[in-house]
Amino acid sequence: MRNTLKLLIVMGFTCLLFSCQRLERSDLIGTYKAEYPNKVQILILNEDGTYEQLFTSTKGIPFEKYVGKWEFRKNFTSTGFLRHTVILHRELFIEYDQ
């Protein structure tokens, strides 16, 4: 959960950097990778609105996987700034045996 929050914060800042431009849903489709001292997190946002989030060891051995649907929202804050939000809706959790 903590790592997911870090990834969402990074994605939020990325969206903020692009907020001067017209960021669209199609701009977010792709693969994102975050590396930590003892694990790697990979997030794949698919064009069809589905996602996969995989946690592996630094040697590439998977130990958790989440799948579901994602959505992209644009709205304005109370101060008038454009906010971009990516929301992950988890539908399935897989835990691999070690």
NUPA-632761 format. One record per atom (N, C-alpha, C, O, CB): residue number from 1; residue in one letter; atom name; x, y, z. Coordinates in pm, 1 decimal. Glycine has a CB too. Example, Ala and Ser with C-alpha at 12.3 -4.5 7.8 and 13.67 -1.06 7.14 Angstrom:
2
 resi resn name        u        v        w
    1    A    N   1319.0   -569.0    780.0
    1    A   CA   1230.0   -450.0    780.0
    1    A    C   1320.0   -330.0    780.0
    1    A    O   1423.6   -331.9    846.5
    1    A   CB   1130.8   -447.3    904.6
    2    S    N   1285.0   -225.0    708.0
    2    S   CA   1367.0   -106.0    714.0
    2    S    C   1290.0      3.0    787.0
    2    S    O   1340.9    113.8    803.9
    2    S   CB   1408.4    -59.8    572.5
END
This chain:
98
 resi resn name        u        v        w
    1    M    N     81.8   -118.3      0.0
    1    M   CA      0.0      0.0      0.0
    1    M    C     87.1    125.9      0.0
    1    M    O     59.6    221.9    -72.0
    1    M   CB    -93.5     -0.9    120.1
    2    R    N    192.0    123.6     81.7
    2    R   CA    281.1    238.7     90.7
    2    R    C    349.7    265.1    -42.9
    2    R    O    363.2    380.2    -84.4
    2    R   CB    385.7    216.7    200.4
    3    N    N    393.2    158.0   -110.6
    3    N   CA    459.5    173.4   -240.1
    3    N    C    362.1    221.4   -346.1
    3    N    O    398.9    299.8   -433.6
    3    N   CB    523.1     41.7   -283.6
    4    T    N    238.8    175.2   -339.0
    4    T   CA    137.1    220.8   -433.2
    4    T    C    116.0    370.5   -416.5
    4    T    O    102.1    443.6   -514.6
    4    T   CB      4.2    144.4   -412.6
    5    L    N    113.6    415.3   -291.7
    5    L   CA     97.2    557.9   -264.8
    5    L    C    213.4    636.8   -324.3
    5    L    O    191.8    742.4   -383.8
    5    L   CB     86.9    583.7   -113.3
    6    K    N    336.1    587.4   -309.3
    6    K   CA    452.6    655.3   -366.6
    6    K    C    440.8    665.4   -517.8
    6    K    O    469.9    769.7   -576.4
    6    K   CB    581.7    581.8   -328.8
    7    L    N    397.8    556.1   -581.0
    7    L   CA    384.3    555.9   -725.7
    7    L    C    276.8    654.6   -769.4
    7    L    O    295.1    726.6   -867.6
    7    L   CB    351.5    415.4   -776.3
    8    L    N    165.5    658.4   -697.9
    8    L   CA     59.2    752.3   -733.0
    8    L    C    104.2    896.2   -714.1
    8    L    O     64.5    984.0   -790.7
    8    L   CB    -65.4    725.4   -649.4
    9    I    N    186.9    921.6   -612.9
    9    I   CA    239.8   1055.7   -592.8
    9    I    C    329.9   1094.6   -709.3
    9    I    O    321.5   1206.3   -760.4
    9    I   CB    316.7   1064.6   -460.0
   10    V    N    416.2   1002.2   -751.1
   10    V   CA    503.3   1028.8   -866.4
   10    V    C    419.3   1055.4   -990.1
   10    V    O    447.1   1148.6  -1065.6
   10    V   CB    599.6    910.4   -891.4
   11    M    N    316.4    973.4  -1011.2
   11    M   CA    229.4    994.0  -1127.8
   11    M    C    156.1   1126.9  -1116.3
   11    M    O    135.0   1195.5  -1216.3
   11    M   CB    128.1    878.3  -1141.6
   12    G    N    116.9   1163.5   -993.4
   12    G   CA     49.4   1291.6   -971.5
   12    G    C    138.5   1408.6  -1007.8
   12    G    O     93.9   1503.7  -1072.0
   12    G   CB      4.8   1304.0   -827.0
   13    F    N    266.0   1402.0   -966.1
   13    F   CA    359.5   1508.3  -1001.2
   13    F    C    384.6   1512.3  -1150.9
   13    F    O    399.9   1619.8  -1209.0
   13    F   CB    491.0   1490.0   -926.9
   14    T    N    388.9   1395.5  -1213.3
   14    T   CA    404.7   1390.4  -1358.3
   14    T    C    287.3   1459.6  -1425.6
   14    T    O    305.2   1537.4  -1519.3
   14    T   CB    416.7   1244.6  -1407.0
   15    C    N    168.3   1431.0  -1377.6
   15    C   CA     49.4   1496.9  -1433.6
   15    C    C     55.1   1647.4  -1409.3
   15    C    O     16.7   1726.2  -1495.7
   15    C   CB    -79.7   1438.0  -1371.9
   16    L    N    103.2   1687.0  -1291.4
   16    L   CA    114.2   1829.0  -1260.2
   16    L    C    210.3   1897.2  -1355.3
   16    L    O    183.7   2008.3  -1401.0
   16    L   CB    159.5   1849.2  -1116.0
   17    L    N    322.3   1831.9  -1385.9
   17    L   CA    418.5   1890.0  -1478.9
   17    L    C    357.6   1911.8  -1616.5
   17    L    O    391.3   2008.0  -1685.6
   17    L   CB    540.8   1801.0  -1490.3
   18    F    N    268.1   1822.5  -1655.6
   18    F   CA    205.8   1833.6  -1786.5
   18    F    C     78.0   1916.9  -1783.6
   18    F    O     13.0   1933.1  -1886.9
   18    F   CB    175.6   1696.3  -1840.3
   19    S    N     41.1   1969.9  -1667.5
   19    S   CA    -87.7   2038.3  -1657.6
   19    S    C    -91.0   2168.1  -1737.2
   19    S    O   -198.8   2218.3  -1769.0
   19    S   CB   -119.8   2067.0  -1513.0
   20    C    N     25.9   2222.9  -1769.9
   20    C   CA     28.2   2340.8  -1855.8
   20    C    C    -10.4   2302.9  -1998.1
   20    C    O    -57.2   2386.1  -2075.7
   20    C   CB    167.1   2407.0  -1853.6
   21    Q    N      9.9   2177.4  -2030.3
   21    Q   CA    -30.4   2126.5  -2160.1
   21    Q    C   -165.0   2056.6  -2142.9
   21    Q    O   -215.2   2043.0  -2031.3
   21    Q   CB     77.6   2029.6  -2219.7
   22    R    N   -220.2   2014.3  -2250.0
   22    R   CA   -345.9   1940.1  -2242.7
   22    R    C   -314.4   1791.8  -2233.3
   22    R    O   -299.7   1722.8  -2334.2
   22    R   CB   -436.7   1970.0  -2365.9
   23    L    N   -304.5   1745.0  -2111.3
   23    L   CA   -277.2   1604.0  -2087.4
   23    L    C   -404.2   1525.0  -2112.7
   23    L    O   -511.4   1558.6  -2062.4
   23    L   CB   -224.8   1580.3  -1943.3
   24    E    N   -390.5   1420.9  -2190.3
   24    E   CA   -504.7   1336.7  -2223.4
   24    E    C   -480.9   1195.0  -2171.7
   24    E    O   -368.1   1157.1  -2140.2
   24    E   CB   -529.7   1335.7  -2376.1
   25    R    N   -587.1   1118.9  -2163.8
   25    R   CA   -579.9    980.8  -2117.7
   25    R    C   -478.5    900.9  -2198.4
   25    R    O   -403.6    820.6  -2142.7
   25    R   CB   -717.0    914.9  -2126.2
   26    S    N   -476.2    922.6  -2328.3
   26    S   CA   -386.0    847.1  -2416.2
   26    S    C   -238.5    874.7  -2385.2
   26    S    O   -152.6    792.2  -2416.4
   26    S   CB   -415.0    881.3  -2562.4
   27    D    N   -208.5    989.3  -2324.2
   27    D   CA    -70.7   1021.2  -2286.7
   27    D    C    -20.1    932.9  -2173.1
   27    D    O    101.0    918.4  -2156.3
   27    D   CB    -60.2   1167.2  -2246.4
   28    L    N   -109.1    874.4  -2095.7
   28    L   CA    -70.8    795.4  -1979.4
   28    L    C    -53.7    647.4  -2008.6
   28    L    O      2.8    574.7  -1926.8
   28    L   CB   -172.0    812.4  -1872.2
   29    I    N   -100.8    601.6  -2122.5
   29    I   CA    -93.5    459.4  -2156.3
   29    I    C     53.7    419.3  -2170.6
   29    I    O    130.9    483.1  -2242.1
   29    I   CB   -172.9    428.6  -2288.0
   30    G    N     89.5    312.2  -2100.5
   30    G   CA    227.3    266.6  -2107.1
   30    G    C    268.2    194.1  -1980.0
   30    G    O    183.9    155.1  -1899.2
   30    G   CB    320.1    383.6  -2132.1
   31    T    N    396.9    176.8  -1963.6
   31    T   CA    452.7    102.7  -1851.0
   31    T    C    534.9    196.3  -1763.6
   31    T    O    616.7    273.7  -1813.3
   31    T   CB    539.1    -15.5  -1900.2
   32    Y    N    512.4    188.4  -1633.5
   32    Y   CA    583.9    268.3  -1534.7
   32    Y    C    656.1    173.5  -1439.9
   32    Y    O    602.6     69.5  -1401.5
   32    Y   CB    486.8    362.8  -1456.7
   33    K    N    777.9    210.7  -1402.8
   33    K   CA    857.6    124.0  -1317.2
   33    K    C    916.0    205.7  -1203.0
   33    K    O    971.7    313.4  -1224.5
   33    K   CB    969.6     54.4  -1397.7
   34    A    N    902.8    153.7  -1081.2
   34    A   CA    962.1    215.3   -962.4
   34    A    C   1049.7    111.0   -895.0
   34    A    O   1005.0     -0.4   -867.7
   34    A   CB    852.1    269.5   -863.9
   35    E    N   1174.2    147.2   -868.4
   35    E   CA   1268.3     53.9   -807.0
   35    E    C   1295.2     95.5   -663.0
   35    E    O   1319.4    212.6   -634.0
   35    E   CB   1400.3     47.6   -887.5
   36    Y    N   1290.5     -1.6   -574.3
   36    Y   CA   1315.7     16.9   -432.1
   36    Y    C   1432.9    -72.4   -392.6
   36    Y    O   1472.7   -158.3   -471.3
   36    Y   CB   1188.3    -15.7   -347.0
   37    P    N   1489.8    -54.6   -272.2
   37    P   CA   1606.3   -135.7   -233.9
   37    P    C   1585.0   -286.8   -242.8
   37    P    O   1677.8   -359.6   -277.9
   37    P   CB   1646.1   -101.4    -94.6
   38    N    N   1463.3   -335.7   -211.5
   38    N   CA   1443.4   -481.1   -211.5
   38    N    C   1330.2   -528.6   -302.5
   38    N    O   1293.7   -646.1   -299.3
   38    N   CB   1416.1   -527.4    -71.9
   39    K    N   1274.8   -438.9   -383.1
   39    K   CA   1169.2   -482.1   -475.4
   39    K    C   1152.6   -383.0   -589.6
   39    K    O   1205.8   -272.0   -586.4
   39    K   CB   1036.1   -498.8   -401.0
   40    V    N   1078.1   -425.6   -690.1
   40    V   CA   1049.0   -344.8   -807.6
   40    V    C    897.7   -345.1   -826.9
   40    V    O    832.2   -448.0   -810.1
   40    V   CB   1123.5   -399.1   -935.2
   41    Q    N    843.7   -230.1   -861.9
   41    Q   CA    700.2   -218.2   -888.0
   41    Q    C    682.5   -176.3  -1033.5
   41    Q    O    743.9    -79.9  -1079.2
   41    Q   CB    632.0   -115.1   -790.3
   42    I    N    598.7   -248.9  -1105.1
   42    I   CA    570.9   -218.3  -1244.9
   42    I    C    421.0   -196.1  -1259.1
   42    I    O    340.3   -278.6  -1216.1
   42    I   CB    620.6   -332.7  -1339.7
   43    L    N    385.2    -84.2  -1319.6
   43    L   CA    245.0    -52.5  -1344.3
   43    L    C    225.5    -37.6  -1493.7
   43    L    O    293.0     42.5  -1558.4
   43    L   CB    201.4     76.8  -1269.1
   44    I    N    132.9   -115.0  -1548.4
   44    I   CA    102.0   -109.8  -1691.3
   44    I    C    -39.9    -57.8  -1707.1
   44    I    O   -135.4   -120.7  -1661.6
   44    I   CB    118.3   -250.1  -1758.9
   45    L    N    -53.2     57.2  -1771.7
   45    L   CA   -184.7    113.8  -1802.1
   45    L    C   -215.8     82.9  -1948.2
   45    L    O   -149.1    133.2  -2038.6
   45    L   CB   -188.9    269.0  -1774.4
   46    N    N   -316.8      0.4  -1970.2
   46    N   CA   -354.1    -42.6  -2105.0
   46    N    C   -457.0     50.5  -2166.9
   46    N    O   -534.1    115.9  -2096.7
   46    N   CB   -408.3   -184.7  -2102.1
   47    E    N   -456.7     55.3  -2297.7
   47    E   CA   -547.4    142.3  -2371.8
   47    E    C   -694.1    107.9  -2347.9
   47    E    O   -780.2    195.6  -2354.1
   47    E   CB   -516.8    134.4  -2519.3
   48    D    N   -723.0    -19.4  -2320.8
   48    D   CA   -862.0    -61.7  -2301.8
   48    D    C   -916.0    -29.6  -2161.8
   48    D    O  -1027.3    -69.6  -2127.7
   48    D   CB   -873.6   -210.4  -2327.4
   49    G    N   -837.1     42.8  -2080.5
   49    G   CA   -883.6     81.5  -1947.8
   49    G    C   -851.5    -18.4  -1838.7
   49    G    O   -897.2     -2.9  -1725.5
   49    G   CB  -1029.2    103.1  -1951.3
   50    T    N   -774.0   -120.0  -1870.3
   50    T   CA   -732.7   -215.9  -1768.9
   50    T    C   -589.2   -184.5  -1727.7
   50    T    O   -516.2   -114.8  -1798.1
   50    T   CB   -745.2   -362.3  -1821.4
   51    Y    N   -550.5   -238.4  -1610.8
   51    Y   CA   -413.4   -219.5  -1566.0
   51    Y    C   -362.5   -347.1  -1500.9
   51    Y    O   -440.0   -433.2  -1459.2
   51    Y   CB   -403.4   -101.1  -1468.3
   52    E    N   -230.7   -356.9  -1493.1
   52    E   CA   -163.1   -461.6  -1417.7
   52    E    C    -58.2   -393.3  -1331.8
   52    E    O     15.6   -307.1  -1379.6
   52    E   CB    -99.0   -570.3  -1512.0
   53    Q    N    -51.9   -431.0  -1207.9
   53    Q   CA     48.8   -378.7  -1116.5
   53    Q    C    121.1   -498.7  -1057.9
   53    Q    O     60.6   -581.0   -989.3
   53    Q   CB    -14.9   -288.4  -1003.9
   54    L    N    249.9   -508.5  -1084.7
   54    L   CA    328.0   -625.2  -1047.1
   54    L    C    440.8   -583.5   -953.9
   54    L    O    511.8   -486.3   -979.5
   54    L   CB    384.0   -696.3  -1171.9
   55    F    N    456.0   -658.3   -845.8
   55    F   CA    567.1   -639.5   -753.4
   55    F    C    658.8   -760.0   -766.7
   55    F    O    614.1   -874.2   -756.4
   55    F   CB    517.1   -621.7   -605.6
   56    T    N    787.4   -734.4   -789.6
   56    T   CA    885.1   -842.0   -801.7
   56    T    C   1002.9   -814.5   -709.3
   56    T    O   1021.1   -703.2   -659.8
   56    T   CB    932.9   -857.2   -948.2
   57    S    N   1082.4   -918.8   -687.5
   57    S   CA   1209.1   -898.2   -618.4
   57    S    C   1302.3   -825.9   -715.7
   57    S    O   1271.0   -813.1   -834.1
   57    S   CB   1271.4  -1034.9   -568.7
   58    T    N   1414.5   -779.7   -666.8
   58    T   CA   1510.3   -713.3   -755.2
   58    T    C   1568.7   -810.1   -857.6
   58    T    O   1629.5   -767.7   -955.9
   58    T   CB   1622.6   -650.4   -673.5
   59    K    N   1550.1   -941.0   -834.4
   59    K   CA   1595.1  -1042.7   -930.2
   59    K    C   1485.6  -1079.7  -1030.3
   59    K    O   1505.3  -1167.7  -1114.2
   59    K   CB   1641.2  -1167.9   -855.8
   60    G    N   1370.3  -1012.8  -1021.8
   60    G   CA   1263.2  -1036.8  -1117.5
   60    G    C   1163.9  -1143.8  -1078.8
   60    G    O   1079.7  -1181.2  -1160.4
   60    G   CB   1321.1  -1072.0  -1245.8
   61    I    N   1171.1  -1194.4   -956.9
   61    I   CA   1078.7  -1298.5   -912.1
   61    I    C    949.8  -1231.8   -862.1
   61    I    O    954.1  -1154.3   -766.5
   61    I   CB   1143.7  -1387.1   -799.6
   62    P    N    835.0  -1261.1   -925.6
   62    P   CA    709.6  -1196.1   -885.3
   62    P    C    660.4  -1246.7   -750.6
   62    P    O    674.6  -1364.8   -718.9
   62    P   CB    602.1  -1218.7   -990.8
   63    F    N    601.1  -1154.9   -669.5
   63    F   CA    540.2  -1199.5   -544.5
   63    F    C    400.9  -1142.1   -523.0
   63    F    O    326.6  -1195.4   -440.6
   63    F   CB    628.5  -1162.1   -428.5
   64    E    N    362.1  -1036.6   -592.6
   64    E   CA    225.5   -984.7   -585.8
   64    E    C    187.4   -926.9   -721.0
   64    E    O    270.4   -872.0   -793.5
   64    E   CB    211.6   -877.3   -474.2
   65    K    N     58.5   -940.9   -752.7
   65    K   CA      7.2   -882.9   -876.0
   65    K    C   -135.8   -835.7   -852.0
   65    K    O   -216.7   -905.9   -791.5
   65    K   CB     13.3   -985.3   -993.2
   66    Y    N   -164.8   -716.1   -900.4
   66    Y   CA   -300.0   -661.1   -894.1
   66    Y    C   -344.9   -634.4  -1036.7
   66    Y    O   -265.5   -590.2  -1119.8
   66    Y   CB   -305.8   -530.4   -806.8
   67    V    N   -470.0   -660.6  -1064.9
   67    V   CA   -527.2   -628.2  -1195.6
   67    V    C   -662.9   -564.0  -1173.8
   67    V    O   -728.9   -587.5  -1072.6
   67    V   CB   -539.4   -755.0  -1285.8
   68    G    N   -703.1   -483.4  -1269.1
   68    G   CA   -832.5   -416.7  -1259.2
   68    G    C   -848.1   -314.2  -1369.5
   68    G    O   -787.0   -324.6  -1475.9
   68    G   CB   -848.7   -350.0  -1122.6
   69    K    N   -930.8   -215.2  -1342.1
   69    K   CA   -957.0   -108.8  -1438.9
   69    K    C   -901.2     22.7  -1385.1
   69    K    O   -892.0     42.4  -1264.0
   69    K   CB  -1109.5    -96.2  -1468.4
   70    W    N   -864.4    111.9  -1476.1
   70    W   CA   -815.9    243.2  -1435.9
   70    W    C   -894.7    349.7  -1508.8
   70    W    O   -949.8    326.5  -1616.4
   70    W   CB   -664.9    258.1  -1464.0
   71    E    N   -898.9    466.8  -1448.2
   71    E   CA   -966.2    579.6  -1512.6
   71    E    C   -884.9    706.0  -1492.2
   71    E    O   -807.1    716.9  -1397.5
   71    E   CB  -1109.3    597.8  -1457.2
   72    F    N   -903.6    799.8  -1581.2
   72    F   CA   -834.6    927.7  -1578.8
   72    F    C   -939.2   1037.0  -1564.9
   72    F    O  -1034.3   1044.0  -1642.8
   72    F   CB   -747.5    948.4  -1706.7
   73    R    N   -920.6   1121.5  -1465.4
   73    R   CA  -1016.2   1230.8  -1443.1
   73    R    C   -944.6   1364.7  -1448.1
   73    R    O   -831.7   1379.2  -1401.3
   73    R   CB  -1088.5   1214.0  -1307.5
   74    K    N  -1013.1   1461.5  -1506.0
   74    K   CA   -965.5   1599.4  -1505.7
   74    K    C  -1072.3   1684.2  -1438.6
   74    K    O  -1189.7   1678.5  -1475.3
   74    K   CB   -934.5   1650.6  -1651.0
   75    N    N  -1030.9   1762.7  -1340.2
   75    N   CA  -1124.0   1855.3  -1279.1
   75    N    C  -1045.7   1973.1  -1223.0
   75    N    O   -922.7   1970.5  -1217.5
   75    N   CB  -1207.6   1786.0  -1168.5
   76    F    N  -1116.5   2074.1  -1182.6
   76    F   CA  -1052.6   2193.7  -1129.1
   76    F    C  -1062.2   2194.5   -977.2
   76    F    O  -1163.5   2154.9   -919.5
   76    F   CB  -1116.7   2320.8  -1187.9
   77    T    N   -955.1   2240.3   -913.8
   77    T   CA   -955.3   2253.8   -768.1
   77    T    C  -1034.8   2378.3   -731.3
   77    T    O  -1074.6   2455.9   -818.2
   77    T   CB   -809.6   2261.5   -711.5
   78    S    N  -1057.4   2396.2   -603.0
   78    S   CA  -1131.4   2514.0   -557.0
   78    S    C  -1054.7   2643.4   -585.0
   78    S    O  -1113.7   2751.4   -587.3
   78    S   CB  -1160.9   2502.5   -407.3
   79    T    N   -923.3   2632.5   -606.3
   79    T   CA   -842.8   2751.3   -637.4
   79    T    C   -825.9   2771.7   -787.4
   79    T    O   -755.0   2862.8   -830.1
   79    T   CB   -706.0   2740.6   -571.7
   80    G    N   -890.3   2687.9   -867.3
   80    G   CA   -889.8   2706.3  -1011.8
   80    G    C   -780.8   2633.5  -1088.2
   80    G    O   -767.3   2652.1  -1209.1
   80    G   CB   -879.0   2847.7  -1040.7
   81    F    N   -702.4   2550.3  -1019.4
   81    F   CA   -599.3   2474.3  -1088.2
   81    F    C   -658.7   2346.8  -1147.4
   81    F    O   -746.4   2284.2  -1087.9
   81    F   CB   -483.8   2440.7   -992.5
   82    L    N   -609.9   2309.8  -1264.6
   82    L   CA   -654.4   2186.3  -1327.8
   82    L    C   -584.3   2069.2  -1259.8
   82    L    O   -461.8   2067.8  -1246.9
   82    L   CB   -625.6   2187.7  -1481.3
   83    R    N   -662.4   1972.1  -1217.0
   83    R   CA   -607.4   1854.9  -1149.4
   83    R    C   -630.9   1731.8  -1236.4
   83    R    O   -741.0   1709.6  -1286.9
   83    R   CB   -671.2   1836.3  -1008.4
   84    H    N   -525.6   1652.6  -1252.8
   84    H   CA   -534.0   1525.2  -1324.4
   84    H    C   -522.0   1414.0  -1221.8
   84    H    O   -432.7   1416.8  -1137.1
   84    H   CB   -422.8   1512.9  -1434.9
   85    T    N   -610.2   1317.1  -1228.7
   85    T   CA   -610.2   1208.2  -1132.2
   85    T    C   -621.3   1074.8  -1205.2
   85    T    O   -704.3   1058.1  -1294.6
   85    T   CB   -725.5   1224.7  -1030.9
   86    V    N   -536.5    980.2  -1165.5
   86    V   CA   -546.7    843.1  -1215.1
   86    V    C   -598.7    758.6  -1099.4
   86    V    O   -540.5    758.4   -990.9
   86    V   CB   -407.5    789.1  -1269.4
   87    I    N   -708.2    686.9  -1122.9
   87    I   CA   -769.2    603.8  -1019.9
   87    I    C   -760.8    458.6  -1062.7
   87    I    O   -801.8    422.4  -1173.0
   87    I   CB   -916.3    645.3   -993.8
   88    L    N   -706.5    374.7   -973.0
   88    L   CA   -696.3    231.8   -998.7
   88    L    C   -806.5    159.1   -922.2
   88    L    O   -817.2    173.5   -800.4
   88    L   CB   -556.4    178.0   -958.5
   89    H    N   -887.7     81.9   -991.9
   89    H   CA   -994.0      1.9   -930.8
   89    H    C   -947.8   -144.1   -931.0
   89    H    O   -949.9   -210.3  -1034.8
   89    H   CB  -1131.4     19.0  -1007.9
   90    R    N   -906.9   -192.8   -816.3
   90    R   CA   -854.4   -329.4   -806.7
   90    R    C   -968.2   -430.2   -815.4
   90    R    O  -1069.0   -418.0   -745.9
   90    R   CB   -775.6   -348.7   -675.1
   91    E    N   -950.8   -529.2   -901.2
   91    E   CA  -1050.4   -635.1   -915.8
   91    E    C   -996.8   -771.5   -876.5
   91    E    O  -1073.7   -861.3   -842.1
   91    E   CB  -1100.1   -639.7  -1057.5
   92    L    N   -865.4   -787.4   -881.5
   92    L   CA   -806.5   -917.9   -853.0
   92    L    C   -669.3   -899.1   -790.1
   92    L    O   -591.0   -814.3   -832.8
   92    L   CB   -796.3  -1003.5   -981.5
   93    F    N   -641.5   -979.4   -688.2
   93    F   CA   -511.8   -979.2   -621.9
   93    F    C   -456.3  -1120.0   -629.2
   93    F    O   -525.1  -1216.7   -596.6
   93    F   CB   -522.5   -929.9   -473.7
   94    I    N   -331.2  -1130.9   -672.3
   94    I   CA   -265.4  -1261.1   -681.7
   94    I    C   -139.2  -1255.2   -596.4
   94    I    O    -58.7  -1163.1   -609.8
   94    I   CB   -231.9  -1298.7   -831.1
   95    E    N   -122.5  -1353.2   -509.3
   95    E   CA     -0.9  -1362.1   -429.4
   95    E    C     72.0  -1488.2   -471.1
   95    E    O     15.2  -1597.4   -468.3
   95    E   CB    -32.1  -1362.6   -275.8
   96    Y    N    197.0  -1473.3   -509.6
   96    Y   CA    276.2  -1587.1   -555.0
   96    Y    C    346.2  -1653.2   -437.8
   96    Y    O    389.5  -1585.9   -344.3
   96    Y   CB    378.6  -1543.4   -660.0
   97    D    N    357.1  -1785.1   -443.1
   97    D   CA    432.4  -1858.8   -341.5
   97    D    C    580.9  -1834.7   -362.7
   97    D    O    628.0  -1828.6   -476.3
   97    D   CB    400.1  -2010.9   -346.6
   98    Q    N    653.4  -1821.2   -254.5
   98    Q   CA    797.6  -1796.1   -264.8
   98    Q    C    875.3  -1923.8   -252.3
   98    Q    O    998.2  -1922.1   -258.6
   98    Q   CB    843.3  -1697.6   -158.7
END
